[in-house]
Every structure is written in C-alpha cells, then in structure tokens.
Amino acid sequence: MFEVADECEDGSLIAVQEPGVVSPAEVAETEAEPASATCPAESCVAAVCVDVVELGVVQTPWGAKPKVKLVFELAQQKPNGYRVTASRTYTKSLHEKSALRPELERWLGRPLNERELASGFSYRTLAGRACTLTVLPALSESGHAYQKIVSIGAATEPALKPSGAYRRWER
C-alpha cells in the first residue's frame, strides 16, 4: 500500500502512497458527501418473522451464551421473484440491558409482563408475526451484499404475511 521513500534524521520513515490507492483524507472527504444511490441510507421495510432458530449455547468472546436467531421475509423481492430474507442473532436474555428485550417490547408494542420475565418468553410465538425492520445494506466479509437488521418495530398496516417459500437451511 505504501512504499518507503526516505528516512528522516530521527530514524523515522517517510512513506509515499502507491498510485491508484485512496488516501485516508480522500476517504474522509468521500464519507462526508450525502448518501447516493450507491450508498443508500437506512430504511424501514415491512417484514414478517418466518423462523425462530434456537442455536443453543454458542461460544463467544465473552464466554458461552445461549443464542436465538430470528429470520424475516421482507416486502422487497429478489429478481427471481422470491422475497428478500434477513436474520439477526441475539443472546437469549430478557435483561433490561440486553439487545433482545427492547426489540421485543418495540415489536410487541408493550413491555414484557412479569410472567414472561419470570418463566421465560415463548420465542416460537414470534413466527408469523409481522413487524417493521430498520435495515442497512451491508457487505459480508466474503463480499456478498445483505440487509443488516438495525432494529425491529411494530407492524404497519397492512401487515405482511409469510409467503410460504422460506425453507430453513440446515448445515
């Protein structure tokens, strides 16, 4: 990325950028420009939960945690006619500071009751429930485009129904 051009009197190196490489200053200027069609801003989209996948206990950098994955069909369609799907994995915790609890409460439109908090929430009841997702376009490490779920909210009218085309992909 950089080539060494010279050495300073204090022993530090002076680097010269290779041709065709964007400098950090150019990147900062580009990011300051308004969003265009190539970089759309976050958007709200109607969706429906089509699957709740219990992942069991998963090793994380913070230790073993129980995880659950929520899979949604979005109102948007792919070129092949099937709906776009998006998913997000959460730690299965209903603590008030967890990522999942505020999402559930916004989605349900009410706070979780004492029974749900004490005996556990039935995640299976979420399958088939409509919602509004806030999504951002993103690129995976392998370079594939996907919709990153930022938040889940209550459904707007009319509520989206599952298409019936979704099938869980098993490894």
Stockholm file with secondary structure:
# STOCKHOLM 1.0

chainA/1-171         MFEVADECEDGSLIAVQEPGVVSPAEVAETEAEPASATCPAESCVAAVCVDVVELGVVQTPWGAKPKVKLVFELAQQKPNGYRVTASRTYTKSLHEKSALRPELERWLGRPLNERELASGFSYRTLAGRACTLTVLPALSESGHAYQKIVSIGAATEPALKPSGAYRRWER
#=GR chainA/1-171 SS CEEEEEECTTSCEEEEECTTCCCHHHHHHHHHSCCCTTSCCCEEEEEEEEEEEEEEEEEETTEEEEEEEEEEEEEEECTTSCEEEEEEEEESCCCTTSSHHHHHHHHHTSCCCHHHHHHCCCGGGGTTCEEEEEEEEEECTTSCEEEEEEEEECCCSSCCCCCSCCCCCCC
#=GC SS_cons         CEEEEEECTTSCEEEEECTTCCCHHHHHHHHHSCCCTTSCCCEEEEEEEEEEEEEEEEEETTEEEEEEEEEEEEEEECTTSCEEEEEEEEESCCCTTSSHHHHHHHHHTSCCCHHHHHHCCCGGGGTTCEEEEEEEEEECTTSCEEEEEEEEECCCSSCCCCCSCCCCCCC
//
